[in-house]
Amino acid sequence: MAKAKLCGLTLSEFLRRAAMEQTTVERLSDEEIEIYQMLAKYHNNFKSIGNMFRKKSPKLTELVYDTAKQIKEHLKRFGS
């Protein structure tokens, strides 16, 4: 019942799909969607900041790009 609820399906629909070996995907909550959107925005902002400092401080640019890369990795796992 809990898995059906996470997928936004009735229990009977969930069981039919399982019996037919169809994949079911958990639905994201409103809070999870909001967090995903926030992380995407942070990723873009860190990339922009890195571009601004590219010539003045290569070390800072590297740190900012690394942060953006870490955020992007979290976004990839979030979407799985």
Beta strands, then each sheet from edge to edge (+ up, - down):
end
